[in-house]
Amino acid sequence: MPTAAQLSLQNVTRRYDDHVVLDDVSFSVKPGERAGIVGDNGAGKSTLLRLIAGQDRPDNGELTVVAPGGSGYLAQSLALPPEATVQAAVDMALADLRELEGRMHHAEAGLTGLTGAELTAALDAYAHMVAQYEARAGYEADARVDIALHGLGLPGLARDRTLGTLSGGERSRLALAATLASQPELLLLDEPTNDLDDQAVGWLEAHLRAQRGTVLVVTHDRVFLERVTTTILEVGEGKVTRHGDGYDGYLAAKAAERRRLLREYADWSAELARNQKLAATNVVRLEAIPRKLPFAVFGHGGFRARGRGHGAMVRIRNAKERVERLTDNAVAPPPEPLVFAVRMTTAADGQMSQAAAELTGIRVEDRLHVPSLRIGGEERLLVTGPNGAGKTTLMRVLAGELRPDEGTVRTRGRVGHLRQEGTPWPPGLTVPQAFAHGRGGSLDERIDQLLSLGLFSPADLRLKVGELSYGQRRRIELARLVSEPVDLLLLDEPTNHLSPVLVEELEGALAGYRGAVVVVTHDRRMRTRFTGRHVELDAGHVAQFQETAAG
C-alpha cells in the first residue's frame, strides 16, 4: 500500500461553551510517522484525535486529512449497544472496507448486458475498485481480525456473541483488534494499551512498528512511547508542541527547556543586581559631592564638581529606570523539581529503622486477607495484582481510611495517601482553596507555596474544582502530598492522568525520598525501575511475596 497520507492543522481552534480546549493550533504529521500524543488528562488529546478522525469539527482554522488508503479510529469506548454482536463491532471497524466491498459486488452485477464502450468503462471502474481493495488486503481482513484477537488475548471469540456478555476490557480489545485489522493508511488510536496485559501490549507494539502507514496514538504508557513512536505531540494549555526523535527526544527537549529557563532567570537576576548596585553606588558618590561651593573655588574646580554631580545623577536615574523595567518584566525562575520530604523529627531521632507500618491478622469482608505485613522505615513495597484483587483496599487500610473487620493496624508518624479515585472536593472550591483545605496558614501563603511547585500557573488559580480535568485534580493531590513531610507514602496508581514528563519528575522525587513507600501501579516503566519488595495479591490474598531489583 503506497503511503500518501496528508495531515496538517492550520490555526485550528476548538472550544466547548466558554472553555477553549485547542487554541490556534498548527502542526503537520509526515506520511509514515508514528506520533505519540501526550499530556495531562483533560488537556485536549482526545479532542485533537476526534477532530483528525472527522468525529468533531473545529470552530476555526483549516484541517487537512487525506488518506487514500483509508483511516481507522479507535475511541476509548465502543459506541454500540449491549445487544449488538461481536460481528457488528467488527463490521463497524471495517466499515470502509465493507462499503468498498459492497460497491464491488454492485459493479460486478452491473456488468451484465453491457457491451462496447459502456462495458469497457464499467470494467475499468470495477478494476480500480478491486485494486483499492487488494491494496488494503481486504480479502484477508477477517482473518486479520482473528490474528489480532489472538495477539490481544481473545482467541476464538465467537462472532455471534453479544457485547453485553463481554467485560469492558474485552470490548476494548475487540475494538482494537478490528481497527488494526482494517489496515488503514491513517491509524488513530486513543489509549489502546488500556486493559492490555504486558504480553498483549508487546504484541501491539510489534504490530505498530511494522505498520506501513501513519499512526497517531494517545497514550500515557512511557515504554510504549519509547518503543513505538518517532514523534511526540505534547498537548497542554490549548497548544500542541511537536518534538522529534521519539520519546527520548521529547525528554531531551524538556530538559533543554528547563536549562534555558534557568539561564534566562540567572541573566535577569544578574542584570537586576548589577543595576541595583549601580544606583546605590552612585547615590553614595553623589552624597560625597558638596551641595554648595564657596565663591573662592567657583572656577574650574567648581565646574568639575557640578559635572561629577550631574553625571552621578544621570547614572542613578538610568539605573533606576532599568531596575524598574526589569522588575516590571520579571523573569520567574523555573519550579524546583518535586521533592517528597520525610518529617525532620523522625529523621533526627534516628528512628528510620523502625517499622512504618505493621499489619496483623487483617481481614476486610471477602476483599482482603493479610496474615502479617511489616513495612520498614525506609522500605519500598510494590503491590500488584488483577483488578479486584484488593490492592486499593490494602492501601485504604494502611491509610487508616478503612477499618478492618479483624486484625490490627499500626503506623508510625504521618501517612500521605495519593488515592486512585482522588479526593471528592466540593466543586465550588477554587484550586488554592482545595490545596489549602484543612491546613493552617493564610490562603496567600498557600498560594505562594502552590505556585512554587510549578504544577499550576497563576491563571489556573481562579478555576474551581468542578471545572478541572482529571489531570488537574490529580495535580492538586500531588501538590498537597509534596508540600508537607510524611513518613509513609501510599501511592495508588500515581501515574494515572499525569503527563509523561510529570511522571518522570515524580519518579525522581521518589528516588530521593527517605521514608517508606507503598506503590500500586500498572505502569510498566515504574514497575521495571522499582527496587524493593513485591507483594502480589489475588482475590484479596497474598499470592506472592518477593524481593525485586531494577531491570
Phi, psi and omega in degrees: 000121180291140180268112182222022182293142174237131181217118178207149174236134178233112175054043182277132176233137175223126179230153173239114187057239180265000184265117178273116181271313177236130189234104174056052186272133177223129172190169176221157177237128183283152175303134178086355177288152173242102188256130173265131179257119186234165180148167177298155173299136182090359182286339180121013183295310180294325176300316179300316181293321178296322177299313181295326181282352182080010178278348180216162181236142178287153175283326179216162174095179184239126179243121181245119176229113179236118180220086181302332180269017177087163177228151178231136184232124176251111174278172180286341178224151183273118186274063176222150180287161182301331182280352177292153182266168174301320180298324178296322178293320178296315181297323179295317180291331180261025189302316183291326176291319179296320179296317178294320178298319178296319178295325177297315180296320180295317180295322180296318179294329182284353179288337184298128176089351180278149177216165173061224185295324179298316179295318180299315180295319180294320179295321178297316179297318180295318180297323179296317179295319179297319179298318177299314182296317181290326177298328177273004184052046184298328182294336181259007187300314181294324176295324178293328175300314180297319179297316180293320178299320178295314181296331182265007173092020177231059182290145173067027181291121183294136184288338181267004179286141180276152183293333180296341178271357179262150173287167178301319179294323179292322177296320179296318180292324176298312180298320180294316181299316182292322179296316178296323183292338179291345175048056184280165176285329178237117184246124183240117186235127180253106179053058184289340183275352175301138176072012177254140172279175186300322182294318180292322177296320177299318177297316180298317180300315180296320180297316183288327176296331179272355181297131183273341182267201181263137183233132170237127186229125168273123181200152172257357186283108185291325177295318177300313179301318182293321186274335190249316194277149173253345183217147176241130173250110183264123181255127179187141179052038176082356184248162174234121180250130182265133177235128178273177176065032172066202185293322178298320177295324177297313179295320179296320179294321179293322177293319178295323178297319178295319178298321178297316179296323178295318179296317180297319179292319179296318178296316179297316180297317181294318179295320178295314180296321181297316182286327175296318178293321180298318179294316182294319180297317181287334173296317178298316180297319181296320181293337180280347179274127181301139180287325180234143179241140178294153180301333184295332182253014181280067179225222181299321180298320179297317178297322178295320180295314180296323179296318179295320179295317179297318179297320179296318180295321178297316179296321179297313182298315180297318180295318180295323177296319178293321177299316180296318180295317179295321180293320179292334179243052184298143175259117181284141176288148175295147181298147175292152176302150179300143180223128170267124183253137172273152181298132184297325181297321180293313181295320183292328181279358180067033184264007188295340179282346179287161181291134174280331179204147176220127176246137180224122175060042186278131172219130175237099183046229176254016184268334186206134175218110181233107181299315179199147178202125178240131179242116182292168187296334177234023186279150172250131180229122177258127181246122179233175181147162180292167176302136182085006182283345180110012184294309180294326176299317178299316180297320180291326175294314179297325181283350183080013181269345180226122181273125181289154176290328178219156173097175182237148178234124176235127174233152181241132177082200184266139180250132174248130187234117172264105187280146178295319184271352179081168179273134180282074181295145170302130187297341181279350179290143171280169179303311179296324180293321177294318178298321184271356187304125178076011182241154180282181179087164181282159179294324178298319178297319180292325178296315178300318180296317181297314181295328181295339181281342178076011180274342178222148175266163177305325180293336181285342189294336181277348182290147176260155184304322180296343180265355188275151172282170175303318181297319180291321177295324178296325179293325175298314179301316181294319179299317179296324184290321184274350186269354177223137182296142176223160181258336179225118179262125176247113186242107182259106185051060187293340183272354180299136171071004182253151177292154181302321182292327176288325176296319177300319180293322178298317179295322177297322178295321180294324181298328181265002183278135185259004177266193179270147183225132170239125185237130168250122183203146169261357184294117185296320181294317180296320179293322181295321182277351188290137172235136182143207180264155184232122175247125175252125179258146176215117181053040175086355182250153177284111182270332183205144180217117184205164173282149176234160176222151181298137179249000000 
